[in-house]
Amino acid sequence: MKCKGRKGVALQYATALFLILVLNFFLPRMMPGDPFLILSADAENEVISVLTEEQRQYFISYYGLDRPVYEQFANYIISVVRGDLGESIYYKVPVVEAIWTRLPWTALIVVGATFISTIAGILLGLFSARRREKASDKLLMVGLISFAEIPSFLLGLIILLAFSVKLKAFPLAGAITPFIHYSSPLEAIWDIGYHAVLPMITLSLTQLTGIYLLTRNTLVTVMTKDYIRTARAKGIGEQLVWNRHALHNALLPVITRVGFMIGMLMGGAVLVENVFSYPGVGSLLRSSVIARDYPLIQGIMLVMAVSILTANYLVEIIYERLDPRTASCEAA
């Protein structure tokens, strides 16, 4: 066997990161306008004029937006290599600081949604596979597939109206209760978790069907293998056959799915956070796009991309540990 080794894998991830940097730089600049257009629009656009044209041109020059694109891109790459993501044009603070204050909130609901959707999807997939072709299996499959067609923002609105407006069981917005002074760490954890429940559930429901179908279909395939028949022939109980032999092997593709799911959850958080007015990176990205804040947009997209690449890399390592046959090797 001839293995590519960690260097080959690292090269793949470095190439992906460079392509992300290229898109990250050019996509914001493809949007109409610039960071100072909204503030300096004239009366015909029904926006109050704050900056004169001379002031607007000064700030464009100050931030280097009047330089050739290739020069701006070179400066951007050099700054990223140095760990400098620049300063937010709109918030007037370093991009790292603006992102760092919001990132923990997004991480909370993304990690929570990953855990909920993975555990629930596996359990429902196991339940459905053990009752294959029965009424409960068909009903569950049709229900979850239909449910998966609902967009995340619409699903969030439905949940918000049902549980916050109608039942008043959860808060309408925010990540903490306004003006609250916590008397203990436990009270702070309770309040933060209480506000995160609905965004977390909304995100987890968007990915639940994928985990469920993958677990169910993999289990159905695994149960036809020879080693399952051998285990049954040895007199092993049906419960152990399903849990120890079948489920263990069926979890390998689920682990890979979780790595991709984190990326989808990060993207879904942009919509869900805005529905629930949750102060995470997603809502910050929306504000930065509206303001055409190039450095902040670039910083947020870069952090999200690096988070996704890191998650996929960790999943790849875990997968190889669980099944060494899947290591990055090719026949000599």
N, C-alpha and C positions, 0 to 999 in steps of 0.2 A: 504493500500500500504506500502511496505517495501523498503525504498531507500538504495542504497549502500552508498550514501553520497560521499563527496569529498575525504574522506580518501581512499575509494576503488578505485576511479579514480586515485588518486595520486599514489597508489601502482602499478596500471597497468602501469602508465607512468614511474615510477621508475624501474620496471622490464624491460620495453622496453629499457630504458636508459642503464641499466647494460648489457643487451645483445649486445647493440650497442658498448659499451666499449670493450667487449670481442672481437667482430669482428674487431673493430677498431684497437686493439692491434695486433691480430694474422694475419690478411690479409696482411699488408705490409711486414711482415716477411716471408710470403709464396712466395714472389717474389724472383726470382733468384738474387744472388749477395748481396751486402751490400753497405752502403753509400760510401765506399772507394774503391770499386772494379773498377769502371770506371777510377778513377784517377790513379790507380796503375796497370792497365792491361799491359800485355807485348806486344811486337811487333807483335806476332802472331795474336793478335786481332786487329791489326792496330790502336792502341791507344797509344799515347805518354805516357811513364811511368813518372809519377810525384812523386809518393810515392814508397819508397822501401817496401819490405815485412815487415821489422822491423817497419817502420813508420806506415804501415797499421795496424799491430797488436797492436801497441801502442794506436792508436786512437780507435780501437775496444774496448780495455780495458778501455780507458779513458771515453768512453760513456757508459760503462757497458754492451756492447753487447756480451761479453764473459761469462757473468753470466748465471746461469740456467734460463730457460724461465719463470718458476713460480716466481722466484725472480724479474725478470724484470717486470712481470705483476703486482706483488704486489706493486712495487715501482711506477709503472705507475698509478695505482688506487689511491694510497696515494697522489701522486702529483696532480692528477685531483681534488681530494677532497679539497686539499689546494688551488686550483685555479692556480696551476703552470703547464703550458703545456710544459715546457722545452725550450730548445734553438735549433734553426734550425742549423743542421749540415752544410748545404750548404751555407746559407746566413749569418750565424754567428750572428744572432740577436734573441731575444726572440720570440717564436712562436706567442705569443699574439700580439706583435708589427708587425710582418710580416703579420698576418691575418688582423689586424685592418686597415692597410693602404690600403688593397684591398677590404675589405668587403663593404664599402659604394658604390663602383662601381657595385658590383654584386647586392646589395640590390636595387639600382636604376633601373636596367633593369628587375629584377624579379618582383618588385612591379608594375612597369609600364606595364609589360607584363600581369600580373594578372589582372590589371584594364582593359586593352584593350580587352583581350580575353573574360573576363567575360561580359562586356557591349556589345561587338559585338556579342558574342554567344547568349546572351539573346534576343537582338533585332532581329537577324536573325532567332532564334528559334520561336519567336512570329510571325514574318512575314511568316515563312514556315507553322506553325500550322494553321494560319488563311486562308491559301491557300492550305490546305491538298488535296492531290491527283490531284492538278492542275499541269500544265506543269512547272510553276515557282518553285513549291515545289519539284518536282522530279529532276529538273535540279540543284537546289541548293544543294539538298541532295547528289546527285551523285558527284557533283563537290567537295564538302567539304570532303566527304569520300575518294575520290581519292586523294585529296590534302593531307589528313592526313597520307597517306602511304609514303610520302617523308621523309627520315630521316632529322633530324634537321641540321646536318652539311652540307648535300647536299643542303637543302633549303637555308641555309646561304650563300653557295657559289653562288647559282643562283642569290640571291638577291644582293650579293656583286658585281658580274659581271655585272648585269643589271643596278644597280643604282649608283655604284661607278666607275666602269671601263668604261661602255658604255656611260651612261648619265652624268657621273661626277657630280651628284647631291648631293652626300654625300661623306665624307672622306673614305679612304680605311682602315684606322686602327686608333687605339688609342682612348682615352677618352677625350682629349683636344687637341687644336692646339699647336704644339711644339713651344716653346720659346715665347709664347704670354704673354703680360702683359695687364690684364683686367683694363679698365678705370672705370668700375662700376660693382656692383653685378649683374645687369641685363645682362650685356655682358657675364659674366661668366656663368650664368644660360643658356643663349642662346647657347653658345659654347658647354657646357657639354651636353645639350639636343640634339643638332645637331649631336654630335658624337654617342649618345645613341639610336637614332631613329632606325637604321637598326638592331642592336642586339635585341632591344626591340620588334620590329615588327616580327622578325624571331622567337623569343621565343613565342610570343603571337599566332602566326599562328600554332605552334605545338600543342596548347591546345584548339584552337578555335572550332574544330569539336566536341570535347567531350562536351563542354558547349552547343553548338548548338543542338546536338542530344538529350541531356538530357532535355533541355528546351522544345524542340518541342514535344518529346514523352510524357513528363509529362503534357504539356498543352492539348494534344490530349486526354489523359486519364481523366484529370480534367474536360474537357468540357462535359463528359458523366455523371457527378455526378448529384444527385438530386438537390443540392442547386443551381446549375447553371440553371437548368430548372425552379426552383422557382424564381430566380432572373429575368429571362426572362419573366415569367408569371406576375411579378409585373410591367412590363413595363419599366424596366431599359434599357437604351440604350445599344446597342451591344458593343460600345467602352468601356463603364464602366464595362460591364460583363467581357470582356477580360482583361482589365487592373486592375480593383479593385478586382474582385473575382477569376478569373482564374490565372492570373499571380502571384498574391500574394501567393497563395498556391503552385504554381509550383516552386517558388524560394527557397523553403525549401531544396529540394534535391540538388539544384544548390549550395547552401551555403556549404553543405558537400563536394561537388565536388571540390570547390575552395580550401578547406583545403588540400585535396590530391594533387591538381594541383600544389600547392606551392612546394611540394617535387619533383614533376616531372620537374618543372621549374628550381629548384636548380641543378638537375642532368643535364638537358639540357644546363644550362649555362656553364658547363664545356666544351662542344663541341662548342657552339656558340661563347664564348669568345675567343677560340683559332682560329676560323675562321676569326673573325674580329680583332684579336690581341688586344682585349679589356682587360685592366689590372685589372681584377677582381679576385675573389677567384678561379674561374675555371681555368684560365690560370696559377695561382700559384700552383694549385694542379697538373697540368700536369708537371710543372717544378720539383716539389718535387718528383713525381713518377719517373721521368727520373733519378733524382739524388739519388733515394732511401733514401730520407731524412725522416726517420721514425717519428721523433717528429713533423715535419711540416705536414706530411700526417695525422697523428693521430689528430693533432690540427684542421686541416681543416675539416676532416670528422666529428669530434665531434661538431664543430660549426654548420655545416650543419644539422646534426642530431638534435641538440637542437633547431635550428630554425624551423625545420619541426615539431617537437613535440609541440613546443610552438604554432605554427600556428594552428595545429590540436586541441589543447586544447582551444584556443580562439574561433575557429569555433564551437566547441562543446558547449561552453557557450552561444554564440550568437544564436545557433540553439535552445537551451533550452529556451532562453528568447523569441524567436519568437513563439515557440510552446511548452508550458509547458508539453504537453503530451509526449514529447520525452525525458523527464528527465530520468536520470539513476535510474529507479525504477523497481521493479519486484513485482508481486503479492505475497501477504503474504500467 
